[in-house]
Amino acid sequence: MYALQQEQANFTHSKKHPSLIDPTVIRAASHIYYTYCEVHPEIVGKATGVAISRVTHRGKVIFTKYPVLLPQECFVPLNQIESYMY
């Protein structure tokens, strides 16, 4: 039982490290986010990021803290989208 708890603790700890995301995916995610902000200015700053397909570069703006992703998708957090622009 203790080993299982320790493995779970190690698993959640490894999730805190940022994963490397392809720059083209970040660029596509920023385009999706900023286009959404132009159409819906009331959401600026409320989103947590963009869930985007690594294959098709189609995505959606996400507002929840822990998004559910499809196998081919990745999550690009808002802070990474904003820092990529500078």
PyMOL Python script that loads the backbone (N, CA, C, O; Angstrom):
from pymol import cmd

cmd.read_pdbstr("""\
ATOM      1  N   MET A   1       0.830  -1.190   0.000  1.00  0.00           N
ATOM      2  CA  MET A   1       0.000   0.000   0.000  1.00  0.00           C
ATOM      3  C   MET A   1       0.872   1.250   0.000  1.00  0.00           C
ATOM      4  O   MET A   1       0.601   2.206  -0.728  1.00  0.00           O
ATOM      5  N   TYR A   2       1.932   1.238   0.829  1.00  0.00           N
ATOM      6  CA  TYR A   2       2.814   2.395   0.901  1.00  0.00           C
ATOM      7  C   TYR A   2       3.533   2.620  -0.428  1.00  0.00           C
ATOM      8  O   TYR A   2       3.717   3.760  -0.856  1.00  0.00           O
ATOM      9  N   ALA A   3       3.937   1.531  -1.077  1.00  0.00           N
ATOM     10  CA  ALA A   3       4.628   1.655  -2.368  1.00  0.00           C
ATOM     11  C   ALA A   3       3.708   2.278  -3.415  1.00  0.00           C
ATOM     12  O   ALA A   3       4.152   3.091  -4.226  1.00  0.00           O
ATOM     13  N   LEU A   4       2.445   1.905  -3.400  1.00  0.00           N
ATOM     14  CA  LEU A   4       1.490   2.478  -4.347  1.00  0.00           C
ATOM     15  C   LEU A   4       1.323   3.976  -4.102  1.00  0.00           C
ATOM     16  O   LEU A   4       1.279   4.758  -5.052  1.00  0.00           O
ATOM     17  N   GLN A   5       1.230   4.380  -2.837  1.00  0.00           N
ATOM     18  CA  GLN A   5       1.107   5.801  -2.516  1.00  0.00           C
ATOM     19  C   GLN A   5       2.357   6.564  -2.935  1.00  0.00           C
ATOM     20  O   GLN A   5       2.274   7.695  -3.415  1.00  0.00           O
ATOM     21  N   GLN A   6       3.516   5.934  -2.749  1.00  0.00           N
ATOM     22  CA  GLN A   6       4.767   6.584  -3.123  1.00  0.00           C
ATOM     23  C   GLN A   6       4.857   6.740  -4.643  1.00  0.00           C
ATOM     24  O   GLN A   6       5.316   7.773  -5.131  1.00  0.00           O
ATOM     25  N   GLU A   7       4.424   5.723  -5.396  1.00  0.00           N
ATOM     26  CA  GLU A   7       4.427   5.815  -6.855  1.00  0.00           C
ATOM     27  C   GLU A   7       3.488   6.916  -7.325  1.00  0.00           C
ATOM     28  O   GLU A   7       3.813   7.656  -8.254  1.00  0.00           O
ATOM     29  N   GLN A   8       2.325   7.030  -6.691  1.00  0.00           N
ATOM     30  CA  GLN A   8       1.385   8.080  -7.064  1.00  0.00           C
ATOM     31  C   GLN A   8       1.964   9.451  -6.756  1.00  0.00           C
ATOM     32  O   GLN A   8       1.776  10.388  -7.531  1.00  0.00           O
ATOM     33  N   ALA A   9       2.661   9.580  -5.642  1.00  0.00           N
ATOM     34  CA  ALA A   9       3.280  10.857  -5.292  1.00  0.00           C
ATOM     35  C   ALA A   9       4.356  11.222  -6.309  1.00  0.00           C
ATOM     36  O   ALA A   9       4.473  12.381  -6.707  1.00  0.00           O
ATOM     37  N   ASN A  10       5.141  10.231  -6.728  1.00  0.00           N
ATOM     38  CA  ASN A  10       6.172  10.489  -7.735  1.00  0.00           C
ATOM     39  C   ASN A  10       5.549  10.860  -9.070  1.00  0.00           C
ATOM     40  O   ASN A  10       6.076  11.716  -9.781  1.00  0.00           O
ATOM     41  N   PHE A  11       4.439  10.231  -9.420  1.00  0.00           N
ATOM     42  CA  PHE A  11       3.768  10.529 -10.686  1.00  0.00           C
ATOM     43  C   PHE A  11       3.251  11.958 -10.699  1.00  0.00           C
ATOM     44  O   PHE A  11       3.437  12.672 -11.684  1.00  0.00           O
ATOM     45  N   THR A  12       2.607  12.385  -9.624  1.00  0.00           N
ATOM     46  CA  THR A  12       2.082  13.748  -9.591  1.00  0.00           C
ATOM     47  C   THR A  12       3.217  14.756  -9.538  1.00  0.00           C
ATOM     48  O   THR A  12       3.078  15.862 -10.058  1.00  0.00           O
ATOM     49  N   HIS A  13       4.329  14.402  -8.925  1.00  0.00           N
ATOM     50  CA  HIS A  13       5.467  15.312  -8.860  1.00  0.00           C
ATOM     51  C   HIS A  13       6.070  15.527 -10.240  1.00  0.00           C
ATOM     52  O   HIS A  13       6.497  16.636 -10.561  1.00  0.00           O
ATOM     53  N   SER A  14       6.109  14.478 -11.060  1.00  0.00           N
ATOM     54  CA  SER A  14       6.698  14.607 -12.391  1.00  0.00           C
ATOM     55  C   SER A  14       5.840  15.470 -13.309  1.00  0.00           C
ATOM     56  O   SER A  14       6.353  16.007 -14.291  1.00  0.00           O
ATOM     57  N   LYS A  15       4.553  15.620 -13.020  1.00  0.00           N
ATOM     58  CA  LYS A  15       3.672  16.435 -13.843  1.00  0.00           C
ATOM     59  C   LYS A  15       3.963  17.931 -13.677  1.00  0.00           C
ATOM     60  O   LYS A  15       3.529  18.736 -14.501  1.00  0.00           O
ATOM     61  N   LYS A  16       4.691  18.312 -12.622  1.00  0.00           N
ATOM     62  CA  LYS A  16       4.957  19.721 -12.383  1.00  0.00           C
ATOM     63  C   LYS A  16       6.019  20.271 -13.328  1.00  0.00           C
ATOM     64  O   LYS A  16       6.113  21.485 -13.511  1.00  0.00           O
ATOM     65  N   HIS A  17       6.814  19.402 -13.925  1.00  0.00           N
ATOM     66  CA  HIS A  17       7.831  19.851 -14.856  1.00  0.00           C
ATOM     67  C   HIS A  17       7.182  20.201 -16.186  1.00  0.00           C
ATOM     68  O   HIS A  17       6.395  19.415 -16.713  1.00  0.00           O
ATOM     69  N   PRO A  18       7.499  21.377 -16.739  1.00  0.00           N
ATOM     70  CA  PRO A  18       6.885  21.741 -18.015  1.00  0.00           C
ATOM     71  C   PRO A  18       7.380  20.844 -19.139  1.00  0.00           C
ATOM     72  O   PRO A  18       8.571  20.548 -19.230  1.00  0.00           O
ATOM     73  N   SER A  19       6.468  20.418 -19.984  1.00  0.00           N
ATOM     74  CA  SER A  19       6.862  19.588 -21.110  1.00  0.00           C
ATOM     75  C   SER A  19       7.220  20.485 -22.283  1.00  0.00           C
ATOM     76  O   SER A  19       6.695  21.590 -22.424  1.00  0.00           O
ATOM     77  N   LEU A  20       8.116  19.996 -23.115  1.00  0.00           N
ATOM     78  CA  LEU A  20       8.516  20.767 -24.284  1.00  0.00           C
ATOM     79  C   LEU A  20       7.460  20.627 -25.364  1.00  0.00           C
ATOM     80  O   LEU A  20       7.034  19.521 -25.695  1.00  0.00           O
ATOM     81  N   ILE A  21       7.046  21.748 -25.904  1.00  0.00           N
ATOM     82  CA  ILE A  21       6.016  21.764 -26.938  1.00  0.00           C
ATOM     83  C   ILE A  21       6.639  22.347 -28.195  1.00  0.00           C
ATOM     84  O   ILE A  21       7.400  23.313 -28.136  1.00  0.00           O
ATOM     85  N   ASP A  22       6.311  21.757 -29.320  1.00  0.00           N
ATOM     86  CA  ASP A  22       6.799  22.203 -30.616  1.00  0.00           C
ATOM     87  C   ASP A  22       6.447  23.681 -30.827  1.00  0.00           C
ATOM     88  O   ASP A  22       5.300  24.069 -30.609  1.00  0.00           O
ATOM     89  N   PRO A  23       7.403  24.508 -31.246  1.00  0.00           N
ATOM     90  CA  PRO A  23       7.119  25.934 -31.459  1.00  0.00           C
ATOM     91  C   PRO A  23       6.000  26.204 -32.463  1.00  0.00           C
ATOM     92  O   PRO A  23       5.286  27.198 -32.331  1.00  0.00           O
ATOM     93  N   THR A  24       5.835  25.340 -33.459  1.00  0.00           N
ATOM     94  CA  THR A  24       4.734  25.550 -34.408  1.00  0.00           C
ATOM     95  C   THR A  24       3.385  25.324 -33.734  1.00  0.00           C
ATOM     96  O   THR A  24       2.398  25.973 -34.083  1.00  0.00           O
ATOM     97  N   VAL A  25       3.339  24.412 -32.776  1.00  0.00           N
ATOM     98  CA  VAL A  25       2.102  24.172 -32.019  1.00  0.00           C
ATOM     99  C   VAL A  25       1.802  25.381 -31.133  1.00  0.00           C
ATOM    100  O   VAL A  25       0.650  25.799 -31.017  1.00  0.00           O
ATOM    101  N   ILE A  26       2.839  25.941 -30.509  1.00  0.00           N
ATOM    102  CA  ILE A  26       2.645  27.135 -29.677  1.00  0.00           C
ATOM    103  C   ILE A  26       2.165  28.301 -30.536  1.00  0.00           C
ATOM    104  O   ILE A  26       1.277  29.050 -30.128  1.00  0.00           O
ATOM    105  N   ARG A  27       2.743  28.455 -31.709  1.00  0.00           N
ATOM    106  CA  ARG A  27       2.339  29.528 -32.622  1.00  0.00           C
ATOM    107  C   ARG A  27       0.875  29.362 -33.031  1.00  0.00           C
ATOM    108  O   ARG A  27       0.120  30.334 -33.055  1.00  0.00           O
ATOM    109  N   ALA A  28       0.477  28.134 -33.352  1.00  0.00           N
ATOM    110  CA  ALA A  28      -0.917  27.871 -33.732  1.00  0.00           C
ATOM    111  C   ALA A  28      -1.849  28.115 -32.549  1.00  0.00           C
ATOM    112  O   ALA A  28      -2.937  28.666 -32.719  1.00  0.00           O
ATOM    113  N   ALA A  29      -1.425  27.705 -31.346  1.00  0.00           N
ATOM    114  CA  ALA A  29      -2.240  27.920 -30.148  1.00  0.00           C
ATOM    115  C   ALA A  29      -2.402  29.410 -29.862  1.00  0.00           C
ATOM    116  O   ALA A  29      -3.483  29.853 -29.473  1.00  0.00           O
ATOM    117  N   SER A  30      -1.341  30.180 -30.052  1.00  0.00           N
ATOM    118  CA  SER A  30      -1.455  31.621 -29.818  1.00  0.00           C
ATOM    119  C   SER A  30      -2.380  32.269 -30.847  1.00  0.00           C
ATOM    120  O   SER A  30      -3.121  33.195 -30.519  1.00  0.00           O
ATOM    121  N   HIS A  31      -2.338  31.793 -32.070  1.00  0.00           N
ATOM    122  CA  HIS A  31      -3.246  32.312 -33.099  1.00  0.00           C
ATOM    123  C   HIS A  31      -4.705  32.008 -32.729  1.00  0.00           C
ATOM    124  O   HIS A  31      -5.578  32.864 -32.871  1.00  0.00           O
ATOM    125  N   ILE A  32      -4.957  30.788 -32.257  1.00  0.00           N
ATOM    126  CA  ILE A  32      -6.309  30.402 -31.830  1.00  0.00           C
ATOM    127  C   ILE A  32      -6.765  31.279 -30.666  1.00  0.00           C
ATOM    128  O   ILE A  32      -7.888  31.785 -30.662  1.00  0.00           O
ATOM    129  N   TYR A  33      -5.882  31.456 -29.675  1.00  0.00           N
ATOM    130  CA  TYR A  33      -6.245  32.237 -28.492  1.00  0.00           C
ATOM    131  C   TYR A  33      -6.518  33.700 -28.839  1.00  0.00           C
ATOM    132  O   TYR A  33      -7.537  34.251 -28.423  1.00  0.00           O
ATOM    133  N   TYR A  34      -5.630  34.326 -29.588  1.00  0.00           N
ATOM    134  CA  TYR A  34      -5.801  35.749 -29.895  1.00  0.00           C
ATOM    135  C   TYR A  34      -6.977  35.994 -30.836  1.00  0.00           C
ATOM    136  O   TYR A  34      -7.628  37.035 -30.743  1.00  0.00           O
ATOM    137  N   THR A  35      -7.257  35.069 -31.730  1.00  0.00           N
ATOM    138  CA  THR A  35      -8.451  35.187 -32.571  1.00  0.00           C
ATOM    139  C   THR A  35      -9.708  35.107 -31.713  1.00  0.00           C
ATOM    140  O   THR A  35     -10.655  35.868 -31.913  1.00  0.00           O
ATOM    141  N   TYR A  36      -9.712  34.179 -30.754  1.00  0.00           N
ATOM    142  CA  TYR A  36     -10.855  34.043 -29.852  1.00  0.00           C
ATOM    143  C   TYR A  36     -11.037  35.314 -29.026  1.00  0.00           C
ATOM    144  O   TYR A  36     -12.165  35.749 -28.794  1.00  0.00           O
ATOM    145  N   CYS A  37      -9.926  35.913 -28.581  1.00  0.00           N
ATOM    146  CA  CYS A  37     -10.006  37.141 -27.780  1.00  0.00           C
ATOM    147  C   CYS A  37     -10.540  38.317 -28.592  1.00  0.00           C
ATOM    148  O   CYS A  37     -11.229  39.182 -28.052  1.00  0.00           O
ATOM    149  N   GLU A  38     -10.227  38.353 -29.877  1.00  0.00           N
ATOM    150  CA  GLU A  38     -10.755  39.427 -30.725  1.00  0.00           C
ATOM    151  C   GLU A  38     -12.267  39.314 -30.880  1.00  0.00           C
ATOM    152  O   GLU A  38     -12.977  40.320 -30.901  1.00  0.00           O
ATOM    153  N   VAL A  39     -12.749  38.086 -30.988  1.00  0.00           N
ATOM    154  CA  VAL A  39     -14.186  37.863 -31.161  1.00  0.00           C
ATOM    155  C   VAL A  39     -14.929  37.994 -29.831  1.00  0.00           C
ATOM    156  O   VAL A  39     -16.053  38.492 -29.792  1.00  0.00           O
ATOM    157  N   HIS A  40     -14.300  37.547 -28.747  1.00  0.00           N
ATOM    158  CA  HIS A  40     -14.915  37.561 -27.411  1.00  0.00           C
ATOM    159  C   HIS A  40     -14.006  38.322 -26.444  1.00  0.00           C
ATOM    160  O   HIS A  40     -13.315  37.683 -25.651  1.00  0.00           O
ATOM    161  N   PRO A  41     -13.977  39.644 -26.473  1.00  0.00           N
ATOM    162  CA  PRO A  41     -13.054  40.403 -25.617  1.00  0.00           C
ATOM    163  C   PRO A  41     -13.334  40.251 -24.121  1.00  0.00           C
ATOM    164  O   PRO A  41     -12.465  40.548 -23.300  1.00  0.00           O
ATOM    165  N   GLU A  42     -14.508  39.801 -23.763  1.00  0.00           N
ATOM    166  CA  GLU A  42     -14.847  39.644 -22.341  1.00  0.00           C
ATOM    167  C   GLU A  42     -14.101  38.492 -21.669  1.00  0.00           C
ATOM    168  O   GLU A  42     -14.098  38.414 -20.441  1.00  0.00           O
ATOM    169  N   ILE A  43     -13.472  37.597 -22.427  1.00  0.00           N
ATOM    170  CA  ILE A  43     -12.793  36.442 -21.824  1.00  0.00           C
ATOM    171  C   ILE A  43     -11.303  36.674 -21.603  1.00  0.00           C
ATOM    172  O   ILE A  43     -10.627  35.792 -21.071  1.00  0.00           O
ATOM    173  N   VAL A  44     -10.776  37.811 -21.986  1.00  0.00           N
ATOM    174  CA  VAL A  44      -9.338  38.051 -21.878  1.00  0.00           C
ATOM    175  C   VAL A  44      -8.896  37.854 -20.434  1.00  0.00           C
ATOM    176  O   VAL A  44      -9.429  38.490 -19.525  1.00  0.00           O
ATOM    177  N   GLY A  45      -7.926  36.979 -20.225  1.00  0.00           N
ATOM    178  CA  GLY A  45      -7.402  36.696 -18.900  1.00  0.00           C
ATOM    179  C   GLY A  45      -8.141  35.614 -18.143  1.00  0.00           C
ATOM    180  O   GLY A  45      -7.676  35.201 -17.081  1.00  0.00           O
ATOM    181  N   LYS A  46      -9.267  35.138 -18.638  1.00  0.00           N
ATOM    182  CA  LYS A  46     -10.038  34.109 -17.942  1.00  0.00           C
ATOM    183  C   LYS A  46      -9.687  32.700 -18.399  1.00  0.00           C
ATOM    184  O   LYS A  46      -9.958  31.738 -17.680  1.00  0.00           O
ATOM    185  N   ALA A  47      -9.099  32.558 -19.559  1.00  0.00           N
ATOM    186  CA  ALA A  47      -8.758  31.236 -20.090  1.00  0.00           C
ATOM    187  C   ALA A  47      -7.506  30.703 -19.397  1.00  0.00           C
ATOM    188  O   ALA A  47      -6.683  31.469 -18.896  1.00  0.00           O
ATOM    189  N   THR A  48      -7.379  29.376 -19.379  1.00  0.00           N
ATOM    190  CA  THR A  48      -6.173  28.763 -18.820  1.00  0.00           C
ATOM    191  C   THR A  48      -5.202  28.342 -19.908  1.00  0.00           C
ATOM    192  O   THR A  48      -4.024  28.119 -19.628  1.00  0.00           O
ATOM    193  N   GLY A  49      -5.674  28.228 -21.143  1.00  0.00           N
ATOM    194  CA  GLY A  49      -4.794  27.842 -22.237  1.00  0.00           C
ATOM    195  C   GLY A  49      -5.578  27.336 -23.425  1.00  0.00           C
ATOM    196  O   GLY A  49      -6.769  27.609 -23.575  1.00  0.00           O
ATOM    197  N   VAL A  50      -4.875  26.583 -24.276  1.00  0.00           N
ATOM    198  CA  VAL A  50      -5.477  26.049 -25.495  1.00  0.00           C
ATOM    199  C   VAL A  50      -5.162  24.563 -25.589  1.00  0.00           C
ATOM    200  O   VAL A  50      -4.010  24.154 -25.444  1.00  0.00           O
ATOM    201  N   ALA A  51      -6.189  23.757 -25.834  1.00  0.00           N
ATOM    202  CA  ALA A  51      -6.000  22.339 -26.159  1.00  0.00           C
ATOM    203  C   ALA A  51      -5.908  22.261 -27.673  1.00  0.00           C
ATOM    204  O   ALA A  51      -6.809  22.714 -28.380  1.00  0.00           O
ATOM    205  N   ILE A  52      -4.814  21.683 -28.173  1.00  0.00           N
ATOM    206  CA  ILE A  52      -4.566  21.717 -29.609  1.00  0.00           C
ATOM    207  C   ILE A  52      -4.046  20.370 -30.097  1.00  0.00           C
ATOM    208  O   ILE A  52      -3.285  19.695 -29.404  1.00  0.00           O
ATOM    209  N   SER A  53      -4.465  19.996 -31.283  1.00  0.00           N
ATOM    210  CA  SER A  53      -4.004  18.751 -31.898  1.00  0.00           C
ATOM    211  C   SER A  53      -2.595  18.957 -32.440  1.00  0.00           C
ATOM    212  O   SER A  53      -2.338  19.930 -33.150  1.00  0.00           O
ATOM    213  N   ARG A  54      -1.687  18.049 -32.112  1.00  0.00           N
ATOM    214  CA  ARG A  54      -0.318  18.124 -32.627  1.00  0.00           C
ATOM    215  C   ARG A  54      -0.264  17.837 -34.117  1.00  0.00           C
ATOM    216  O   ARG A  54       0.699  18.215 -34.784  1.00  0.00           O
ATOM    217  N   VAL A  55      -1.294  17.169 -34.653  1.00  0.00           N
ATOM    218  CA  VAL A  55      -1.315  16.763 -36.055  1.00  0.00           C
ATOM    219  C   VAL A  55      -1.946  17.839 -36.934  1.00  0.00           C
ATOM    220  O   VAL A  55      -1.343  18.269 -37.918  1.00  0.00           O
ATOM    221  N   THR A  56      -3.153  18.272 -36.586  1.00  0.00           N
ATOM    222  CA  THR A  56      -3.899  19.198 -37.445  1.00  0.00           C
ATOM    223  C   THR A  56      -3.764  20.663 -37.033  1.00  0.00           C
ATOM    224  O   THR A  56      -4.122  21.558 -37.799  1.00  0.00           O
ATOM    225  N   HIS A  57      -3.251  20.911 -35.831  1.00  0.00           N
ATOM    226  CA  HIS A  57      -3.121  22.259 -35.262  1.00  0.00           C
ATOM    227  C   HIS A  57      -4.473  22.946 -35.092  1.00  0.00           C
ATOM    228  O   HIS A  57      -4.552  24.174 -35.084  1.00  0.00           O
ATOM    229  N   ARG A  58      -5.522  22.163 -34.958  1.00  0.00           N
ATOM    230  CA  ARG A  58      -6.840  22.702 -34.616  1.00  0.00           C
ATOM    231  C   ARG A  58      -6.988  22.613 -33.108  1.00  0.00           C
ATOM    232  O   ARG A  58      -6.552  21.638 -32.495  1.00  0.00           O
ATOM    233  N   GLY A  59      -7.601  23.623 -32.506  1.00  0.00           N
ATOM    234  CA  GLY A  59      -7.715  23.611 -31.060  1.00  0.00           C
ATOM    235  C   GLY A  59      -8.862  24.448 -30.550  1.00  0.00           C
ATOM    236  O   GLY A  59      -9.595  25.081 -31.310  1.00  0.00           O
ATOM    237  N   LYS A  60      -8.996  24.430 -29.225  1.00  0.00           N
ATOM    238  CA  LYS A  60     -10.057  25.177 -28.549  1.00  0.00           C
ATOM    239  C   LYS A  60      -9.473  25.856 -27.322  1.00  0.00           C
ATOM    240  O   LYS A  60      -8.566  25.335 -26.673  1.00  0.00           O
ATOM    241  N   VAL A  61     -10.010  27.026 -27.018  1.00  0.00           N
ATOM    242  CA  VAL A  61      -9.626  27.741 -25.810  1.00  0.00           C
ATOM    243  C   VAL A  61     -10.238  27.012 -24.621  1.00  0.00           C
ATOM    244  O   VAL A  61     -11.408  26.632 -24.650  1.00  0.00           O
ATOM    245  N   ILE A  62      -9.437  26.820 -23.576  1.00  0.00           N
ATOM    246  CA  ILE A  62      -9.854  26.053 -22.398  1.00  0.00           C
ATOM    247  C   ILE A  62      -9.947  26.991 -21.193  1.00  0.00           C
ATOM    248  O   ILE A  62      -9.119  27.884 -21.019  1.00  0.00           O
ATOM    249  N   PHE A  63     -10.969  26.770 -20.370  1.00  0.00           N
ATOM    250  CA  PHE A  63     -11.199  27.610 -19.202  1.00  0.00           C
ATOM    251  C   PHE A  63     -11.071  26.846 -17.889  1.00  0.00           C
ATOM    252  O   PHE A  63     -11.151  27.453 -16.821  1.00  0.00           O
ATOM    253  N   THR A  64     -10.877  25.538 -17.941  1.00  0.00           N
ATOM    254  CA  THR A  64     -10.747  24.741 -16.721  1.00  0.00           C
ATOM    255  C   THR A  64      -9.276  24.545 -16.380  1.00  0.00           C
ATOM    256  O   THR A  64      -8.406  24.658 -17.243  1.00  0.00           O
ATOM    257  N   LYS A  65      -9.012  24.252 -15.121  1.00  0.00           N
ATOM    258  CA  LYS A  65      -7.628  24.090 -14.672  1.00  0.00           C
ATOM    259  C   LYS A  65      -7.015  22.784 -15.169  1.00  0.00           C
ATOM    260  O   LYS A  65      -5.829  22.748 -15.500  1.00  0.00           O
ATOM    261  N   TYR A  66      -7.801  21.715 -15.227  1.00  0.00           N
ATOM    262  CA  TYR A  66      -7.300  20.406 -15.651  1.00  0.00           C
ATOM    263  C   TYR A  66      -8.108  19.917 -16.853  1.00  0.00           C
ATOM    264  O   TYR A  66      -9.124  19.245 -16.676  1.00  0.00           O
ATOM    265  N   PRO A  67      -7.677  20.240 -18.060  1.00  0.00           N
ATOM    266  CA  PRO A  67      -8.440  19.838 -19.247  1.00  0.00           C
ATOM    267  C   PRO A  67      -8.305  18.348 -19.541  1.00  0.00           C
ATOM    268  O   PRO A  67      -7.292  17.728 -19.218  1.00  0.00           O
ATOM    269  N   VAL A  68      -9.318  17.797 -20.145  1.00  0.00           N
ATOM    270  CA  VAL A  68      -9.288  16.412 -20.613  1.00  0.00           C
ATOM    271  C   VAL A  68      -8.900  16.458 -22.083  1.00  0.00           C
ATOM    272  O   VAL A  68      -9.541  17.136 -22.886  1.00  0.00           O
ATOM    273  N   LEU A  69      -7.834  15.723 -22.428  1.00  0.00           N
ATOM    274  CA  LEU A  69      -7.292  15.789 -23.780  1.00  0.00           C
ATOM    275  C   LEU A  69      -7.431  14.468 -24.510  1.00  0.00           C
ATOM    276  O   LEU A  69      -7.419  13.399 -23.899  1.00  0.00           O
ATOM    277  N   LEU A  70      -7.562  14.553 -25.809  1.00  0.00           N
ATOM    278  CA  LEU A  70      -7.513  13.370 -26.665  1.00  0.00           C
ATOM    279  C   LEU A  70      -6.052  12.945 -26.815  1.00  0.00           C
ATOM    280  O   LEU A  70      -5.157  13.749 -26.557  1.00  0.00           O
ATOM    281  N   PRO A  71      -5.788  11.703 -27.225  1.00  0.00           N
ATOM    282  CA  PRO A  71      -4.400  11.225 -27.306  1.00  0.00           C
ATOM    283  C   PRO A  71      -3.480  12.076 -28.191  1.00  0.00           C
ATOM    284  O   PRO A  71      -2.296  12.207 -27.883  1.00  0.00           O
ATOM    285  N   GLN A  72      -3.990  12.649 -29.266  1.00  0.00           N
ATOM    286  CA  GLN A  72      -3.138  13.425 -30.161  1.00  0.00           C
ATOM    287  C   GLN A  72      -3.061  14.901 -29.767  1.00  0.00           C
ATOM    288  O   GLN A  72      -2.398  15.683 -30.448  1.00  0.00           O
ATOM    289  N   GLU A  73      -3.725  15.289 -28.684  1.00  0.00           N
ATOM    290  CA  GLU A  73      -3.755  16.686 -28.266  1.00  0.00           C
ATOM    291  C   GLU A  73      -2.725  16.976 -27.184  1.00  0.00           C
ATOM    292  O   GLU A  73      -2.281  16.082 -26.463  1.00  0.00           O
ATOM    293  N   CYS A  74      -2.360  18.235 -27.090  1.00  0.00           N
ATOM    294  CA  CYS A  74      -1.553  18.703 -25.972  1.00  0.00           C
ATOM    295  C   CYS A  74      -2.171  20.006 -25.467  1.00  0.00           C
ATOM    296  O   CYS A  74      -2.948  20.653 -26.169  1.00  0.00           O
ATOM    297  N   PHE A  75      -1.817  20.373 -24.252  1.00  0.00           N
ATOM    298  CA  PHE A  75      -2.343  21.589 -23.647  1.00  0.00           C
ATOM    299  C   PHE A  75      -1.232  22.627 -23.611  1.00  0.00           C
ATOM    300  O   PHE A  75      -0.146  22.367 -23.094  1.00  0.00           O
ATOM    301  N   VAL A  76      -1.507  23.798 -24.158  1.00  0.00           N
ATOM    302  CA  VAL A  76      -0.555  24.906 -24.124  1.00  0.00           C
ATOM    303  C   VAL A  76      -1.103  25.927 -23.136  1.00  0.00           C
ATOM    304  O   VAL A  76      -2.115  26.571 -23.413  1.00  0.00           O
ATOM    305  N   PRO A  77      -0.439  26.086 -21.971  1.00  0.00           N
ATOM    306  CA  PRO A  77      -0.943  27.025 -20.974  1.00  0.00           C
ATOM    307  C   PRO A  77      -0.853  28.471 -21.461  1.00  0.00           C
ATOM    308  O   PRO A  77      -0.025  28.807 -22.307  1.00  0.00           O
ATOM    309  N   LEU A  78      -1.710  29.303 -20.917  1.00  0.00           N
ATOM    310  CA  LEU A  78      -1.783  30.698 -21.330  1.00  0.00           C
ATOM    311  C   LEU A  78      -0.460  31.428 -21.103  1.00  0.00           C
ATOM    312  O   LEU A  78      -0.058  32.248 -21.929  1.00  0.00           O
ATOM    313  N   ASN A  79       0.219  31.140 -19.993  1.00  0.00           N
ATOM    314  CA  ASN A  79       1.488  31.830 -19.738  1.00  0.00           C
ATOM    315  C   ASN A  79       2.542  31.482 -20.792  1.00  0.00           C
ATOM    316  O   ASN A  79       3.391  32.314 -21.111  1.00  0.00           O
ATOM    317  N   GLN A  80       2.497  30.272 -21.330  1.00  0.00           N
ATOM    318  CA  GLN A  80       3.435  29.897 -22.384  1.00  0.00           C
ATOM    319  C   GLN A  80       3.068  30.576 -23.708  1.00  0.00           C
ATOM    320  O   GLN A  80       3.952  30.943 -24.482  1.00  0.00           O
ATOM    321  N   ILE A  81       1.791  30.739 -23.964  1.00  0.00           N
ATOM    322  CA  ILE A  81       1.343  31.443 -25.174  1.00  0.00           C
ATOM    323  C   ILE A  81       1.773  32.905 -25.109  1.00  0.00           C
ATOM    324  O   ILE A  81       2.282  33.451 -26.089  1.00  0.00           O
ATOM    325  N   GLU A  82       1.569  33.538 -23.954  1.00  0.00           N
ATOM    326  CA  GLU A  82       1.914  34.949 -23.811  1.00  0.00           C
ATOM    327  C   GLU A  82       3.419  35.176 -23.845  1.00  0.00           C
ATOM    328  O   GLU A  82       3.875  36.164 -24.420  1.00  0.00           O
ATOM    329  N   SER A  83       4.197  34.287 -23.246  1.00  0.00           N
ATOM    330  CA  SER A  83       5.653  34.463 -23.242  1.00  0.00           C
ATOM    331  C   SER A  83       6.254  34.204 -24.615  1.00  0.00           C
ATOM    332  O   SER A  83       7.321  34.731 -24.930  1.00  0.00           O
ATOM    333  N   TYR A  84       5.588  33.404 -25.434  1.00  0.00           N
ATOM    334  CA  TYR A  84       6.095  33.112 -26.773  1.00  0.00           C
ATOM    335  C   TYR A  84       6.017  34.342 -27.667  1.00  0.00           C
ATOM    336  O   TYR A  84       6.797  34.475 -28.610  1.00  0.00           O
ATOM    337  N   MET A  85       5.091  35.234 -27.379  1.00  0.00           N
ATOM    338  CA  MET A  85       4.909  36.426 -28.208  1.00  0.00           C
ATOM    339  C   MET A  85       6.031  37.437 -28.002  1.00  0.00           C
ATOM    340  O   MET A  85       6.254  38.288 -28.863  1.00  0.00           O
ATOM    341  N   TYR A  86       6.739  37.360 -26.882  1.00  0.00           N
ATOM    342  CA  TYR A  86       7.767  38.372 -26.587  1.00  0.00           C
ATOM    343  C   TYR A  86       9.137  37.889 -26.852  1.00  0.00           C
ATOM    344  O   TYR A  86      10.102  38.627 -26.651  1.00  0.00           O
TER     345      TYR A  86
END
""", "prot")
cmd.dss("prot")
cmd.show_as("cartoon", "prot")
cmd.util.cbc("prot")
cmd.orient("prot")
